[in-house]
């Protein structure tokens, strides 16, 4: 059903005319919106930062996890450590130190692997495809596959449960924006693929409704000699993404969408120049997650809007939680370039925005950074609290 939003464009009190530009002096902007930046929105100008709380209790508190402490070597993806899930998405963290002994097949939905570390080969129904750090590997539902690492591999697994991955609508910027579909690589039937075809016993571990079934063959079922069609495993590296930018306007996270499913999106934040217009915001604006849960996996670099976060960590900002940049990041981004301020970002991160609330998996002690909720407090508030 199409949405016929109530048509309003109101202006009350002391407020800028355009969002994220020319903020009234001494104010902090906060946005609330529908459809995760795609629908109607309102921008409020506050005398205080919306994140200057002195206490925060309850289930919507922001959380942070060190997934590097969670990833353990498992020879099958179905043994990977769960991180969070809902009815439409499952996220796991997986480390694989040696070649998979069996094939895997997901009957629950398309699988997206983001390679956080390592390199090696993917063998699947479609052929052979090399992978390296920073690659996305999108594996369609029902595909048989296995990884053969050359170095220990750690990947974030994001399943589109009972769903498929697609590319985002690119609208006015055209189909070649963000990344040209020509940059999507597909597997090939080459000598390496033919060399792994043998007549020994192979097992295929099939996941369906989160239960596993095993199919045993007296030969390697990855024995295709050719294929044709418009469905395949695809690979894209974050280095091939050319982000949308505006030197005069800070674009919302949705501008960085990489893959979309029906109930969530996957965005990629990559290095880009900061806004140079002195009247424009140069950092993420304070906003409320009123329609989407926001999870961000930090891959590499110095993370622009976060503090005390290092590669391999994941943050979760639940629905109903107003958030924005940490104080240290806010001060660095608002510092003028002439005074030594930053001119570009240095971060690579994967964001998963889900329309439905997620359940966080049980995790060992020490994985969660319990002090994350306090990391927005300015130094003087932290000292007062202590």
C-alpha positions as YAML, in Angstrom:
chain: A
units: angstrom
residues:
- id: 1
  name: UNK
  ca: [0.00, 0.00, 0.00]
- id: 2
  name: UNK
  ca: [1.39, 3.40, -0.92]
- id: 3
  name: UNK
  ca: [1.91, 5.88, 1.91]
- id: 4
  name: UNK
  ca: [0.00, 9.14, 1.73]
- id: 5
  name: UNK
  ca: [1.88, 11.07, 4.40]
- id: 6
  name: UNK
  ca: [0.21, 14.09, 6.04]
- id: 7
  name: UNK
  ca: [1.57, 17.06, 4.03]
- id: 8
  name: UNK
  ca: [3.31, 19.47, 6.39]
- id: 9
  name: UNK
  ca: [6.25, 21.87, 6.25]
- id: 10
  name: UNK
  ca: [6.11, 23.77, 9.50]
- id: 11
  name: UNK
  ca: [8.54, 26.24, 11.09]
- id: 12
  name: UNK
  ca: [8.36, 27.16, 14.77]
- id: 13
  name: UNK
  ca: [10.59, 29.26, 17.01]
- id: 14
  name: UNK
  ca: [14.33, 29.57, 16.39]
- id: 15
  name: UNK
  ca: [15.18, 27.06, 13.71]
- id: 16
  name: UNK
  ca: [17.25, 26.76, 10.56]
- id: 17
  name: UNK
  ca: [15.42, 26.85, 7.25]
- id: 18
  name: UNK
  ca: [17.21, 23.79, 5.85]
- id: 19
  name: UNK
  ca: [18.02, 20.57, 7.70]
- id: 20
  name: UNK
  ca: [21.66, 20.10, 8.78]
- id: 21
  name: UNK
  ca: [22.69, 23.56, 7.55]
- id: 22
  name: UNK
  ca: [23.12, 26.94, 9.34]
- id: 23
  name: UNK
  ca: [22.22, 25.70, 12.81]
- id: 24
  name: UNK
  ca: [21.28, 28.56, 15.15]
- id: 25
  name: UNK
  ca: [24.30, 29.48, 17.23]
- id: 26
  name: UNK
  ca: [24.60, 27.53, 20.45]
- id: 27
  name: UNK
  ca: [22.11, 24.83, 19.42]
- id: 28
  name: UNK
  ca: [22.32, 21.12, 18.66]
- id: 29
  name: UNK
  ca: [20.16, 19.57, 15.98]
- id: 30
  name: UNK
  ca: [18.16, 16.38, 16.54]
- id: 31
  name: UNK
  ca: [16.15, 14.66, 13.83]
- id: 32
  name: UNK
  ca: [13.19, 12.31, 14.08]
- id: 33
  name: UNK
  ca: [11.97, 10.69, 10.90]
- id: 34
  name: UNK
  ca: [9.86, 7.97, 9.35]
- id: 35
  name: UNK
  ca: [11.15, 5.08, 7.24]
- id: 36
  name: UNK
  ca: [14.74, 5.53, 8.38]
- id: 37
  name: UNK
  ca: [15.50, 8.88, 6.65]
- id: 38
  name: UNK
  ca: [13.27, 8.13, 3.63]
- id: 39
  name: UNK
  ca: [10.00, 9.52, 4.99]
- id: 40
  name: UNK
  ca: [8.80, 12.72, 6.67]
- id: 41
  name: UNK
  ca: [11.14, 14.22, 9.27]
- id: 42
  name: UNK
  ca: [11.43, 17.01, 11.80]
- id: 43
  name: UNK
  ca: [14.61, 18.73, 13.00]
- id: 44
  name: UNK
  ca: [14.70, 20.15, 16.53]
- id: 45
  name: UNK
  ca: [17.24, 22.66, 17.82]
- id: 46
  name: UNK
  ca: [18.19, 22.09, 21.45]
- id: 47
  name: UNK
  ca: [20.17, 24.07, 23.98]
- id: 48
  name: UNK
  ca: [21.86, 20.86, 25.16]
- id: 49
  name: UNK
  ca: [23.16, 17.78, 23.37]
- id: 50
  name: UNK
  ca: [20.40, 15.12, 23.35]
- id: 51
  name: UNK
  ca: [22.98, 12.57, 24.56]
- id: 52
  name: UNK
  ca: [24.09, 14.44, 27.70]
- id: 53
  name: UNK
  ca: [22.29, 12.06, 30.03]
- id: 54
  name: UNK
  ca: [23.50, 11.29, 33.56]
- id: 55
  name: UNK
  ca: [21.85, 7.86, 33.76]
- id: 56
  name: UNK
  ca: [20.35, 5.38, 31.30]
- id: 57
  name: UNK
  ca: [18.45, 2.25, 32.33]
- id: 58
  name: UNK
  ca: [16.24, -0.22, 30.53]
- id: 59
  name: UNK
  ca: [16.28, -2.48, 27.47]
- id: 60
  name: UNK
  ca: [16.85, 0.25, 24.86]
- id: 61
  name: UNK
  ca: [20.26, 1.23, 26.24]
- id: 62
  name: UNK
  ca: [22.98, 1.27, 23.57]
- id: 63
  name: UNK
  ca: [25.30, -1.74, 23.61]
- id: 64
  name: UNK
  ca: [28.73, -2.62, 22.23]
- id: 65
  name: UNK
  ca: [30.39, -5.99, 21.74]
- id: 66
  name: UNK
  ca: [33.94, -7.07, 20.94]
- id: 67
  name: UNK
  ca: [33.25, -9.77, 18.35]
- id: 68
  name: UNK
  ca: [36.96, -10.50, 18.12]
- id: 69
  name: UNK
  ca: [36.59, -12.21, 21.49]
- id: 70
  name: UNK
  ca: [33.64, -14.19, 20.18]
- id: 71
  name: UNK
  ca: [34.92, -15.59, 16.88]
- id: 72
  name: UNK
  ca: [36.16, -19.16, 17.32]
- id: 73
  name: UNK
  ca: [37.34, -21.63, 14.69]
- id: 74
  name: UNK
  ca: [34.40, -23.67, 13.42]
- id: 75
  name: UNK
  ca: [34.63, -25.83, 10.31]
- id: 76
  name: UNK
  ca: [31.02, -25.22, 9.37]
- id: 77
  name: UNK
  ca: [29.22, -21.86, 9.09]
- id: 78
  name: UNK
  ca: [26.26, -23.34, 10.93]
- id: 79
  name: UNK
  ca: [28.47, -23.62, 14.01]
- id: 80
  name: UNK
  ca: [29.36, -19.92, 13.91]
- id: 81
  name: UNK
  ca: [28.63, -17.87, 17.02]
- id: 82
  name: UNK
  ca: [25.22, -16.13, 16.82]
- id: 83
  name: UNK
  ca: [25.32, -12.37, 17.46]
- id: 84
  name: UNK
  ca: [21.74, -11.15, 16.97]
- id: 85
  name: UNK
  ca: [18.62, -12.08, 15.06]
- id: 86
  name: UNK
  ca: [14.96, -11.49, 14.36]
- id: 87
  name: UNK
  ca: [12.42, -13.18, 12.10]
- id: 88
  name: UNK
  ca: [13.98, -11.59, 8.99]
- id: 89
  name: UNK
  ca: [17.71, -11.49, 9.72]
- id: 90
  name: UNK
  ca: [20.35, -13.61, 11.43]
- id: 91
  name: UNK
  ca: [23.85, -12.34, 12.18]
- id: 92
  name: UNK
  ca: [26.82, -14.51, 13.16]
- id: 93
  name: UNK
  ca: [30.58, -14.10, 13.52]
- id: 94
  name: UNK
  ca: [32.66, -16.94, 12.08]
- id: 95
  name: UNK
  ca: [36.33, -17.84, 12.10]
- id: 96
  name: UNK
  ca: [37.67, -20.54, 9.80]
- id: 97
  name: UNK
  ca: [41.32, -21.57, 10.09]
- id: 98
  name: UNK
  ca: [41.38, -24.44, 7.58]
- id: 99
  name: UNK
  ca: [39.47, -25.74, 4.55]
- id: 100
  name: UNK
  ca: [35.85, -26.72, 5.15]
- id: 101
  name: UNK
  ca: [35.54, -30.51, 5.20]
- id: 102
  name: UNK
  ca: [31.91, -30.48, 4.02]
- id: 103
  name: UNK
  ca: [29.78, -28.32, 1.77]
- id: 104
  name: UNK
  ca: [27.19, -25.92, 3.20]
- id: 105
  name: UNK
  ca: [23.79, -24.98, 1.84]
- id: 106
  name: UNK
  ca: [21.40, -22.44, 3.35]
- id: 107
  name: UNK
  ca: [17.74, -23.26, 2.81]
- id: 108
  name: UNK
  ca: [16.57, -20.33, 4.97]
- id: 109
  name: UNK
  ca: [17.66, -17.36, 2.86]
- id: 110
  name: UNK
  ca: [20.43, -15.57, 0.99]
- id: 111
  name: UNK
  ca: [23.71, -15.35, 2.90]
- id: 112
  name: UNK
  ca: [26.02, -12.31, 2.90]
- id: 113
  name: UNK
  ca: [29.58, -12.81, 4.10]
- id: 114
  name: UNK
  ca: [31.71, -9.78, 4.88]
- id: 115
  name: UNK
  ca: [35.35, -10.84, 5.06]
- id: 116
  name: UNK
  ca: [36.83, -9.04, 8.06]
- id: 117
  name: UNK
  ca: [40.18, -10.85, 7.83]
- id: 118
  name: UNK
  ca: [41.86, -13.48, 5.70]
- id: 119
  name: UNK
  ca: [42.01, -14.61, 2.10]
- id: 120
  name: UNK
  ca: [41.37, -17.80, 0.18]
- id: 121
  name: UNK
  ca: [39.03, -19.47, -2.29]
- id: 122
  name: UNK
  ca: [35.27, -19.98, -2.47]
- id: 123
  name: UNK
  ca: [34.07, -23.05, -4.36]
- id: 124
  name: UNK
  ca: [30.36, -23.25, -5.12]
- id: 125
  name: UNK
  ca: [27.79, -24.46, -7.66]
- id: 126
  name: UNK
  ca: [28.85, -21.62, -9.97]
- id: 127
  name: UNK
  ca: [32.59, -22.26, -9.90]
- id: 128
  name: UNK
  ca: [35.64, -20.82, -8.18]
- id: 129
  name: UNK
  ca: [36.03, -17.28, -6.76]
- id: 130
  name: UNK
  ca: [38.95, -15.83, -4.81]
- id: 131
  name: UNK
  ca: [38.24, -13.71, -1.74]
- id: 132
  name: UNK
  ca: [40.24, -11.30, 0.43]
- id: 133
  name: UNK
  ca: [39.81, -8.94, 3.36]
- id: 134
  name: UNK
  ca: [37.09, -6.37, 2.71]
- id: 135
  name: UNK
  ca: [35.06, -8.50, 0.29]
- id: 136
  name: UNK
  ca: [31.33, -9.01, 0.40]
- id: 137
  name: UNK
  ca: [30.32, -12.47, -0.85]
- id: 138
  name: UNK
  ca: [26.59, -12.72, -1.58]
- id: 139
  name: UNK
  ca: [25.52, -16.36, -1.76]
- id: 140
  name: UNK
  ca: [21.97, -17.01, -3.06]
- id: 141
  name: UNK
  ca: [19.70, -19.27, -1.08]
- id: 142
  name: UNK
  ca: [20.11, -22.94, -2.00]
- id: 143
  name: UNK
  ca: [23.70, -22.61, -3.27]
- id: 144
  name: UNK
  ca: [26.17, -25.32, -2.26]
- id: 145
  name: UNK
  ca: [29.52, -23.83, -1.23]
- id: 146
  name: UNK
  ca: [32.67, -24.12, 0.82]
- id: 147
  name: UNK
  ca: [35.63, -21.92, 1.76]
- id: 148
  name: UNK
  ca: [39.28, -22.91, 1.49]
- id: 149
  name: UNK
  ca: [41.29, -20.27, 3.38]
- id: 150
  name: UNK
  ca: [44.95, -19.57, 2.71]
- id: 151
  name: UNK
  ca: [45.05, -17.50, 5.91]
- id: 152
  name: UNK
  ca: [42.74, -17.65, 8.91]
- id: 153
  name: UNK
  ca: [39.45, -16.09, 7.85]
- id: 154
  name: UNK
  ca: [37.00, -14.12, 10.00]
- id: 155
  name: UNK
  ca: [33.71, -13.05, 8.50]
- id: 156
  name: UNK
  ca: [30.48, -11.41, 9.56]
- id: 157
  name: UNK
  ca: [27.56, -13.50, 8.29]
- id: 158
  name: UNK
  ca: [24.25, -11.73, 7.61]
- id: 159
  name: UNK
  ca: [21.37, -13.96, 6.53]
- id: 160
  name: UNK
  ca: [18.31, -12.51, 4.79]
- id: 161
  name: UNK
  ca: [15.92, -15.03, 6.34]
- id: 162
  name: UNK
  ca: [13.26, -16.20, 3.87]
- id: 163
  name: UNK
  ca: [14.34, -13.30, 1.66]
- id: 164
  name: UNK
  ca: [16.75, -12.21, -1.07]
- id: 165
  name: UNK
  ca: [19.40, -9.52, -1.42]
- id: 166
  name: UNK
  ca: [19.00, -6.82, -4.05]
- id: 167
  name: UNK
  ca: [20.78, -3.61, -4.96]
- id: 168
  name: UNK
  ca: [19.31, -0.33, -3.67]
- id: 169
  name: UNK
  ca: [17.36, 2.03, -5.88]
- id: 170
  name: UNK
  ca: [19.82, 4.68, -7.07]
- id: 171
  name: UNK
  ca: [17.31, 7.21, -8.35]
- id: 172
  name: UNK
  ca: [18.67, 10.52, -9.62]
- id: 173
  name: UNK
  ca: [22.32, 9.50, -9.31]
- id: 174
  name: UNK
  ca: [21.94, 6.70, -11.87]
- id: 175
  name: UNK
  ca: [22.73, 2.99, -11.99]
- id: 176
  name: UNK
  ca: [26.51, 3.43, -11.95]
- id: 177
  name: UNK
  ca: [26.56, 5.35, -8.66]
- id: 178
  name: UNK
  ca: [28.09, 4.05, -5.45]
- id: 179
  name: UNK
  ca: [29.43, 1.09, -7.40]
- id: 180
  name: UNK
  ca: [28.96, 0.11, -11.01]
- id: 181
  name: UNK
  ca: [27.27, -3.32, -11.29]
- id: 182
  name: UNK
  ca: [30.12, -4.14, -13.69]
- id: 183
  name: UNK
  ca: [32.32, -4.33, -10.56]
- id: 184
  name: UNK
  ca: [30.38, -7.36, -9.29]
- id: 185
  name: UNK
  ca: [32.56, -10.44, -9.84]
- id: 186
  name: UNK
  ca: [31.10, -13.92, -10.33]
- id: 187
  name: UNK
  ca: [32.69, -17.37, -9.99]
- id: 188
  name: UNK
  ca: [34.40, -19.03, -12.95]
- id: 189
  name: UNK
  ca: [34.71, -22.65, -14.03]
- id: 190
  name: UNK
  ca: [38.50, -22.77, -14.27]
- id: 191
  name: UNK
  ca: [41.31, -25.24, -13.67]
- id: 192
  name: UNK
  ca: [41.10, -24.75, -9.89]
- id: 193
  name: UNK
  ca: [37.38, -25.58, -9.94]
- id: 194
  name: UNK
  ca: [37.84, -28.65, -12.13]
- id: 195
  name: UNK
  ca: [40.77, -29.83, -9.98]
- id: 196
  name: UNK
  ca: [38.59, -30.06, -6.87]
- id: 197
  name: UNK
  ca: [36.04, -32.31, -8.58]
- id: 198
  name: UNK
  ca: [36.69, -35.86, -7.32]
- id: 199
  name: UNK
  ca: [34.96, -39.17, -6.63]
- id: 200
  name: UNK
  ca: [35.40, -39.35, -2.88]
- id: 201
  name: UNK
  ca: [32.54, -39.13, -0.37]
- id: 202
  name: UNK
  ca: [31.25, -35.59, 0.26]
- id: 203
  name: UNK
  ca: [28.65, -34.37, 2.73]
- id: 204
  name: UNK
  ca: [26.41, -31.32, 2.33]
- id: 205
  name: UNK
  ca: [25.18, -29.70, 5.55]
- id: 206
  name: UNK
  ca: [21.82, -28.08, 4.76]
- id: 207
  name: UNK
  ca: [20.34, -25.50, 7.16]
- id: 208
  name: UNK
  ca: [16.56, -25.13, 7.04]
- id: 209
  name: UNK
  ca: [14.47, -23.50, 9.79]
- id: 210
  name: UNK
  ca: [17.72, -23.38, 11.79]
- id: 211
  name: UNK
  ca: [17.92, -27.19, 11.85]
- id: 212
  name: UNK
  ca: [20.58, -29.14, 9.97]
- id: 213
  name: UNK
  ca: [20.19, -32.03, 7.57]
- id: 214
  name: UNK
  ca: [23.06, -33.92, 5.94]
- id: 215
  name: UNK
  ca: [23.11, -35.20, 2.37]
- id: 216
  name: UNK
  ca: [25.93, -37.61, 1.49]
- id: 217
  name: UNK
  ca: [27.26, -38.11, -2.06]
- id: 218
  name: UNK
  ca: [29.83, -40.63, -3.39]
- id: 219
  name: UNK
  ca: [31.34, -37.75, -5.41]
- id: 220
  name: UNK
  ca: [31.84, -34.00, -5.12]
- id: 221
  name: UNK
  ca: [28.49, -32.44, -6.12]
- id: 222
  name: UNK
  ca: [30.32, -29.27, -7.20]
- id: 223
  name: UNK
  ca: [30.78, -30.96, -10.57]
- id: 224
  name: UNK
  ca: [29.17, -28.46, -12.96]
- id: 225
  name: UNK
  ca: [30.80, -28.14, -16.37]
- id: 226
  name: UNK
  ca: [28.94, -24.93, -17.22]
- id: 227
  name: UNK
  ca: [25.96, -22.71, -16.39]
- id: 228
  name: UNK
  ca: [24.00, -19.73, -17.69]
- id: 229
  name: UNK
  ca: [21.38, -17.36, -16.30]
- id: 230
  name: UNK
  ca: [21.06, -14.18, -14.25]
- id: 231
  name: UNK
  ca: [21.44, -15.57, -10.70]
- id: 232
  name: UNK
  ca: [24.85, -16.12, -9.15]
- id: 233
  name: UNK
  ca: [27.16, -15.67, -6.23]
- id: 234
  name: UNK
  ca: [28.65, -12.17, -6.48]
- id: 235
  name: UNK
  ca: [31.65, -10.44, -4.92]
- id: 236
  name: UNK
  ca: [32.30, -6.72, -4.30]
- id: 237
  name: UNK
  ca: [35.06, -5.19, -2.16]
- id: 238
  name: UNK
  ca: [34.57, -2.04, -0.10]
- id: 239
  name: UNK
  ca: [37.47, -0.49, -2.05]
- id: 240
  name: UNK
  ca: [35.25, -0.60, -5.17]
- id: 241
  name: UNK
  ca: [32.56, 1.51, -3.50]
- id: 242
  name: UNK
  ca: [32.65, 5.20, -4.43]
- id: 243
  name: UNK
  ca: [30.47, 6.92, -1.84]
- id: 244
  name: UNK
  ca: [28.00, 9.67, -2.53]
- id: 245
  name: UNK
  ca: [29.28, 12.99, -1.20]
- id: 246
  name: UNK
  ca: [28.17, 16.59, -0.88]
- id: 247
  name: UNK
  ca: [30.58, 19.27, 0.21]
- id: 248
  name: UNK
  ca: [27.64, 21.42, 1.37]
- id: 249
  name: UNK
  ca: [25.29, 18.89, 3.03]
- id: 250
  name: UNK
  ca: [25.80, 15.91, 5.32]
- id: 251
  name: UNK
  ca: [24.10, 12.92, 3.69]
- id: 252
  name: UNK
  ca: [22.14, 10.44, 5.84]
- id: 253
  name: UNK
  ca: [23.35, 6.83, 6.30]
- id: 254
  name: UNK
  ca: [20.80, 5.60, 3.75]
- id: 255
  name: UNK
  ca: [22.93, 7.21, 1.02]
- id: 256
  name: UNK
  ca: [25.49, 4.48, 1.70]
- id: 257
  name: UNK
  ca: [23.15, 1.49, 1.16]
- id: 258
  name: UNK
  ca: [24.95, -1.43, -0.50]
- id: 259
  name: UNK
  ca: [22.46, -4.33, -0.32]
- id: 260
  name: UNK
  ca: [18.77, -4.31, 0.60]
- id: 261
  name: UNK
  ca: [16.26, -6.93, 1.70]
- id: 262
  name: UNK
  ca: [12.57, -6.47, 2.47]
- id: 263
  name: UNK
  ca: [13.00, -5.73, 6.19]
- id: 264
  name: UNK
  ca: [16.58, -4.48, 6.52]
- id: 265
  name: UNK
  ca: [19.40, -2.76, 4.64]
- id: 266
  name: UNK
  ca: [23.18, -3.21, 4.64]
- id: 267
  name: UNK
  ca: [25.19, 0.01, 4.33]
- id: 268
  name: UNK
  ca: [28.95, 0.45, 3.93]
- id: 269
  name: UNK
  ca: [30.82, 3.43, 5.33]
- id: 270
  name: UNK
  ca: [34.13, 3.98, 3.52]
- id: 271
  name: UNK
  ca: [36.69, 6.84, 3.59]
- id: 272
  name: UNK
  ca: [35.41, 10.08, 2.06]
- id: 273
  name: UNK
  ca: [36.13, 13.84, 2.21]
- id: 274
  name: UNK
  ca: [34.32, 15.75, 4.93]
- id: 275
  name: UNK
  ca: [31.93, 18.55, 4.11]
- id: 276
  name: UNK
  ca: [33.90, 21.73, 3.41]
- id: 277
  name: UNK
  ca: [31.07, 24.29, 3.55]
- id: 278
  name: UNK
  ca: [31.43, 26.08, 6.93]
- id: 279
  name: UNK
  ca: [27.63, 26.25, 7.28]
- id: 280
  name: UNK
  ca: [27.10, 22.49, 6.88]
- id: 281
  name: UNK
  ca: [27.29, 19.78, 9.52]
- id: 282
  name: UNK
  ca: [30.46, 17.70, 9.15]
- id: 283
  name: UNK
  ca: [29.38, 14.71, 11.21]
- id: 284
  name: UNK
  ca: [26.33, 12.47, 11.79]
- id: 285
  name: UNK
  ca: [23.49, 14.51, 13.28]
- id: 286
  name: UNK
  ca: [21.75, 13.52, 16.50]
- id: 287
  name: UNK
  ca: [18.74, 11.39, 15.61]
- id: 288
  name: UNK
  ca: [16.25, 8.90, 16.99]
- id: 289
  name: UNK
  ca: [15.96, 5.33, 15.74]
- id: 290
  name: UNK
  ca: [12.19, 5.32, 15.69]
- id: 291
  name: UNK
  ca: [11.63, 2.83, 12.86]
- id: 292
  name: UNK
  ca: [14.88, 0.84, 12.67]
- id: 293
  name: UNK
  ca: [17.38, -0.93, 14.92]
- id: 294
  name: UNK
  ca: [20.93, 0.07, 14.03]
- id: 295
  name: UNK
  ca: [23.89, -2.32, 14.28]
- id: 296
  name: UNK
  ca: [27.35, -1.26, 13.08]
- id: 297
  name: UNK
  ca: [30.34, -3.59, 12.65]
- id: 298
  name: UNK
  ca: [33.67, -1.74, 12.67]
- id: 299
  name: UNK
  ca: [36.11, -3.20, 10.14]
- id: 300
  name: UNK
  ca: [39.11, -0.88, 10.08]
- id: 301
  name: UNK
  ca: [40.28, 2.71, 10.52]
- id: 302
  name: UNK
  ca: [39.58, 5.49, 13.01]
- id: 303
  name: UNK
  ca: [35.84, 5.54, 13.54]
- id: 304
  name: UNK
  ca: [34.49, 8.98, 12.90]
- id: 305
  name: UNK
  ca: [31.57, 9.27, 15.32]
- id: 306
  name: UNK
  ca: [32.52, 6.66, 17.95]
- id: 307
  name: UNK
  ca: [34.89, 6.64, 20.90]
- id: 308
  name: UNK
  ca: [36.57, 3.64, 22.58]
- id: 309
  name: UNK
  ca: [35.67, 1.47, 19.58]
- id: 310
  name: UNK
  ca: [38.24, -0.62, 17.72]
- id: 311
  name: UNK
  ca: [38.13, -2.93, 14.66]
- id: 312
  name: UNK
  ca: [36.13, -6.10, 15.22]
- id: 313
  name: UNK
  ca: [33.61, -4.46, 17.55]
- id: 314
  name: UNK
  ca: [29.88, -4.10, 16.94]
- id: 315
  name: UNK
  ca: [27.50, -1.53, 18.40]
- id: 316
  name: UNK
  ca: [23.74, -1.83, 18.70]
- id: 317
  name: UNK
  ca: [21.46, 1.22, 18.94]
- id: 318
  name: UNK
  ca: [17.92, -0.04, 19.60]
- id: 319
  name: UNK
  ca: [14.71, 1.54, 18.39]
- id: 320
  name: UNK
  ca: [13.64, 4.48, 20.55]
- id: 321
  name: UNK
  ca: [17.19, 5.54, 21.45]
- id: 322
  name: UNK
  ca: [18.38, 9.03, 20.51]
- id: 323
  name: UNK
  ca: [22.07, 9.04, 19.63]
- id: 324
  name: UNK
  ca: [24.77, 10.77, 17.64]
- id: 325
  name: UNK
  ca: [28.51, 11.40, 17.72]
- id: 326
  name: UNK
  ca: [30.51, 10.97, 20.89]
- id: 327
  name: UNK
  ca: [31.87, 14.18, 22.51]
- id: 328
  name: UNK
  ca: [35.45, 13.64, 21.34]
- id: 329
  name: UNK
  ca: [34.29, 13.03, 17.75]
- id: 330
  name: UNK
  ca: [31.93, 16.01, 17.92]
- id: 331
  name: UNK
  ca: [34.74, 18.33, 19.00]
- id: 332
  name: UNK
  ca: [37.11, 16.98, 16.32]
- id: 333
  name: UNK
  ca: [34.54, 17.37, 13.53]
- id: 334
  name: UNK
  ca: [33.50, 20.89, 14.51]
- id: 335
  name: UNK
  ca: [37.10, 22.08, 14.70]
- id: 336
  name: UNK
  ca: [37.83, 24.24, 11.63]
- id: 337
  name: UNK
  ca: [40.20, 22.87, 9.01]
- id: 338
  name: UNK
  ca: [42.34, 26.00, 9.40]
- id: 339
  name: UNK
  ca: [42.82, 25.02, 13.03]
- id: 340
  name: UNK
  ca: [43.92, 21.48, 12.26]
- id: 341
  name: UNK
  ca: [40.49, 19.88, 11.91]
- id: 342
  name: UNK
  ca: [40.00, 16.70, 9.90]
- id: 343
  name: UNK
  ca: [39.39, 16.92, 6.16]
- id: 344
  name: UNK
  ca: [38.29, 13.34, 5.53]
- id: 345
  name: UNK
  ca: [37.04, 10.23, 7.30]
- id: 346
  name: UNK
  ca: [39.22, 7.18, 7.89]
- id: 347
  name: UNK
  ca: [36.84, 4.34, 8.57]
- id: 348
  name: UNK
  ca: [35.35, 1.22, 7.06]
- id: 349
  name: UNK
  ca: [32.21, -0.11, 8.73]
- id: 350
  name: UNK
  ca: [29.19, -2.26, 7.87]
- id: 351
  name: UNK
  ca: [25.81, -1.08, 9.14]
- id: 352
  name: UNK
  ca: [22.71, -3.28, 9.32]
- id: 353
  name: UNK
  ca: [19.47, -1.32, 9.83]
- id: 354
  name: UNK
  ca: [16.56, -3.64, 10.62]
- id: 355
  name: UNK
  ca: [12.90, -2.68, 10.63]
- id: 356
  name: UNK
  ca: [12.22, -5.23, 13.37]
- id: 357
  name: UNK
  ca: [13.69, -5.44, 16.86]
- id: 358
  name: UNK
  ca: [16.59, -7.86, 17.29]
- id: 359
  name: UNK
  ca: [17.34, -10.36, 20.02]
- id: 360
  name: UNK
  ca: [20.96, -10.39, 21.16]
- id: 361
  name: UNK
  ca: [22.47, -13.84, 21.58]
- id: 362
  name: UNK
  ca: [23.89, -15.04, 24.89]
- id: 363
  name: UNK
  ca: [27.60, -14.21, 24.99]
- id: 364
  name: UNK
  ca: [30.51, -15.07, 27.29]
- id: 365
  name: UNK
  ca: [31.58, -12.59, 29.94]
- id: 366
  name: UNK
  ca: [33.95, -9.93, 28.67]
- id: 367
  name: UNK
  ca: [32.50, -9.70, 25.16]
- id: 368
  name: UNK
  ca: [30.17, -6.77, 25.94]
- id: 369
  name: UNK
  ca: [31.61, -3.33, 26.67]
- id: 370
  name: UNK
  ca: [29.38, -2.46, 29.63]
- id: 371
  name: UNK
  ca: [30.53, 1.17, 29.78]
- id: 372
  name: UNK
  ca: [29.39, 2.02, 26.25]
- id: 373
  name: UNK
  ca: [26.22, 3.79, 27.42]
- id: 374
  name: UNK
  ca: [28.37, 6.24, 29.40]
- id: 375
  name: UNK
  ca: [30.69, 7.05, 26.50]
- id: 376
  name: UNK
  ca: [28.47, 9.98, 25.37]
- id: 377
  name: UNK
  ca: [28.89, 11.79, 28.67]
- id: 378
  name: UNK
  ca: [31.22, 14.81, 28.47]
- id: 379
  name: UNK
  ca: [34.30, 14.62, 30.72]
- id: 380
  name: UNK
  ca: [32.85, 16.97, 33.37]
- id: 381
  name: UNK
  ca: [29.73, 14.76, 33.74]
- id: 382
  name: UNK
  ca: [31.84, 11.60, 34.02]
- id: 383
  name: UNK
  ca: [33.90, 13.21, 36.78]
- id: 384
  name: UNK
  ca: [30.77, 14.34, 38.62]
- id: 385
  name: UNK
  ca: [29.29, 10.83, 38.37]
- id: 386
  name: UNK
  ca: [32.47, 9.35, 39.82]
...
